[in-house]
Amino acid sequence: MHLPLQLPSPLQLLPLPAAAERRVEVWLKREDLIHPLLSGNKWRKLKYNLLAAKEQGASSILTFGGAWSNHIHATAAAGRLSGLNTIGIIRGEMPKQWSSTLEFAREQGMQLHFISRESYRQKENPEFIQQLRQSFGDFYLVPEGGNNEPGVKGSAEIAEEIQMPYDYLCTACGTGATLAGLARSAQGKKLMGFSALKAGDFLMDTVLRYAPEAAPELKIISDYSLGGYAKTTPALMAYIVEFHRRYAIRLDPVYTGKMMMGLEDLICRDYFAPGSVIVALHTGGLQGISGFPDLHKALFAR
Ligand SMILES: *Cc1c(COP(=O)(O)O)cnc(C)c1O
């Protein structure tokens, strides 16, 4: 696979006034710049899955996601770029009006198949997977969100790329696969996982499942999930618009916006000792902003 990827992803000092006042440094690792269509941690989680699919001689990969899924978007693009057919099993009945994510996936050649929310819950049931094989022929399966061993392995490479000394490594979390990868490779660092879901306790289980020997210093923070997955507040939207105005960097309201708002709040509360160096991942996800039309207008207006 010869994809034009910007790797290692750039590290950029973020001049947050609240950080400078406290002699704390915040660096953003710009995973969002890896590739215009295949950005962020979704590329990390797909990398070894694509290689395994090729090694096994699979011609198709099948995966799962919702109508605005960053993972569906990335898988569709990755399949197209690497010459693999893609099948997307989408949660919920086919909508009358397709999201831009689904339109994009279809344009990339992904075969989309809509199932009820009830059936979707079977997505890890072997019998259900067997039924899918009968319907779609043989395929390489990538679980929802790229949450599997190859996904964790790819995520571990993020921390391996960081060449400078630092103390804290922060990421937004959905399934926790990215955090588990960091737990493997960022030994001796303090990890902070900002949950995009209301109750992020399961994230610790994910880390322990994939990185049982790592025993990292790890904190799961659910205080900034703002009521749950993809829930937003006017304050969050204003924060993202202001962040873009200050730094010309776009954040998304599901993952990176909540993480940065949380991180800045913790800095203001003197959570970090003077001299601390923090690396925060910009995990991408910008395609999903289309699901928030007012924010999209504010961030992409010329
Ligand atoms: C999917 C996603 C995450 C969460 O990654 P997990 O490995 O599922 O925890 C974080 N940020 C963005 C932008 C994402 O798209």
The ligand as an ORCA input file, in Angstrom:
! r2SCAN-3c Opt
* xyz 0 1
  C     -13.242      7.458     16.787
  C     -12.635      8.686     17.321
  C     -12.085      8.744     18.611
  C     -12.173      7.599     19.572
  O     -11.278      6.551     19.293
  P     -11.401      5.174     20.077
  O     -10.208      4.417     19.652
  O     -12.673      4.515     19.574
  O     -11.483      5.427     21.508
  C     -11.491      9.926     19.024
  N     -11.459     11.008     18.215
  C     -11.982     10.994     16.982
  C     -11.938     12.232     16.173
  C     -12.581      9.844     16.489
  O     -13.121      9.847     15.260
*
